[in-house]
């Protein structure tokens, strides 16, 4: 899976809206939307903040669930 798909998947699994995630990590809701569409690649710092907020590891967010 791609980072964009994983952001959406784990956000939905956590029951968090794009707006809520954006507010917690300090970006605009449109940035989350663009990330989930693969139109915007977040910085490493932002990936870390998103992973922490969604209670997953950076590896899970980048590559999906480990097998």
TILOLUM-48240 format. One record per atom (N, C-alpha, C): residue in one letter; z, y, x. Coordinates in steps of 0.05 Angstrom, whole numbers, padded with zeros to 5 digits, always signed. Atoms other than C-alpha are relative to their C-alpha. Layout:
N
aZYX
...
***
This chain:
67
x+00000-00024+00017
x+00000+00000+00000
x+00000+00025+00017
x+00001-00026-00014
x-00010+00072+00020
x+00026+00015-00006
x-00023-00017+00004
x+00045+00123+00028
x+00000+00013-00027
x+00002-00014+00026
x+00020+00160-00033
x+00008-00018-00023
x-00007+00019+00022
x+00025+00098-00077
x+00030-00007+00001
x-00028+00007-00003
x+00094+00082-00049
x+00018+00022-00009
x-00016-00022+00010
x+00121+00151-00063
x+00003-00002-00030
x+00000+00002+00030
x+00101+00144-00136
x+00015-00024-00009
x-00013+00025+00008
x+00124+00072-00141
x+00031+00002+00002
x-00029-00002-00003
x+00194+00085-00113
x+00012+00023-00016
x-00010-00022+00017
x+00201+00151-00150
x+00004-00010-00028
x-00002+00011+00027
x+00187+00117-00216
x+00021-00021-00002
x-00021+00020+00000
x+00232+00059-00198
x+00027+00012+00000
x-00026-00014+00000
x+00288+00108-00185
x+00005+00017-00025
x-00003-00015+00025
x+00275+00142-00252
x+00001+00030+00005
x-00001-00028-00007
x+00263+00210-00220
x-00028+00012-00005
x+00025-00014+00006
x+00209+00259-00243
x-00010+00013+00026
x+00011-00015-00022
x+00162+00294-00195
x+00016+00026+00005
x-00015-00025-00001
x+00199+00359-00211
x+00027-00004+00013
x-00027+00005-00011
x+00267+00329-00195
x-00002-00006+00029
x+00004+00007-00028
x+00243+00299-00130
x-00006+00025+00017
x+00008-00024-00014
x+00211+00364-00110
x+00024+00019+00005
x-00023-00018-00003
x+00274+00404-00123
x+00020-00010+00021
x-00019+00011-00019
x+00317+00356-00082
x-00010+00003+00029
x+00011-00001-00027
x+00271+00355-00022
x-00010+00027+00009
x+00006-00028-00007
x+00255+00429-00025
x-00030+00007+00002
x+00028-00007+00001
x+00181+00430-00042
x-00007+00006-00029
x+00010-00006+00027
x+00140+00451-00102
x-00009-00026-00013
x+00008+00024+00015
x+00125+00399-00156
x-00029-00007+00006
x+00028+00006-00006
x+00051+00406-00141
x-00003-00014+00027
x+00002+00014-00026
x+00064+00383-00070
x+00005-00030-00004
x-00005+00028+00006
x+00094+00318-00097
x-00024-00013-00013
x+00024+00009+00014
x+00035+00310-00143
x-00023-00006+00020
x+00021+00003-00020
x-00013+00320-00085
x+00006-00023+00019
x-00008+00023-00017
x+00026+00270-00042
x-00007-00026-00013
x+00005+00024+00015
x+00021+00218-00096
x-00029-00006-00005
x+00029+00004+00003
x-00054+00229-00102
x-00013-00003+00027
x+00011+00003-00027
x-00063+00225-00026
x-00014+00024+00010
x+00014-00025-00008
x-00086+00297-00021
x+00017+00017+00020
x-00018-00015-00018
x-00026+00321+00021
x+00017-00021+00014
x-00016+00018-00016
x+00007+00283+00078
x+00025+00014+00009
x-00025-00014-00007
x+00080+00301+00085
x+00007-00003+00030
x-00010+00002-00027
x+00114+00314+00152
x+00019-00023+00002
x-00019+00021-00004
x+00159+00262+00182
x+00027+00007-00011
x-00025-00010+00011
x+00219+00304+00163
x+00000-00003-00031
x+00002+00001+00029
x+00196+00307+00091
x+00000-00030-00009
x+00000+00028+00006
x+00182+00232+00090
x+00029-00011+00001
x-00028+00008-00003
x+00254+00221+00114
x+00016+00010-00024
x-00015-00011+00023
x+00281+00266+00059
x-00007-00014-00026
x+00009+00015+00024
x+00240+00231+00006
x+00012-00028-00001
x-00011+00028-00002
x+00261+00162+00030
x+00030+00001-00007
x-00029-00001+00005
x+00334+00183+00030
x+00006+00005-00030
x-00003-00007+00028
x+00328+00213-00040
x-00005-00024-00018
x+00007+00023+00017
x+00295+00150-00067
x+00015-00025+00008
x-00017+00022-00009
x+00345+00106-00031
x-00016-00024+00011
x+00016+00020-00013
x+00293+00068+00009
x-00002+00008+00030
x+00003-00006-00029
x+00279+00063+00084
x-00027+00014+00004
x+00026-00012-00007
x+00223+00102+00117
x-00021-00021+00001
x+00019+00022-00002
x+00190+00036+00132
x-00010-00009-00027
x+00008+00008+00028
x+00191+00016+00058
x-00018+00021-00012
x+00016-00022+00012
x+00163+00084+00039
x-00028+00000+00013
x+00025+00000-00014
x+00108+00079+00092
x-00017-00025-00006
x+00015+00025+00000
x+00089+00006+00085
x+00005-00017-00025
x-00007+00016+00023
x+00119-00020+00020
x+00023-00019+00006
x-00022+00019-00003
x+00171-00074+00010
x-00007-00021+00021
x+00004+00021-00020
x+00180-00123+00067
x+00001-00027-00014
x+00001+00027+00012
x+00165-00195+00053
x+00019-00019+00012
***
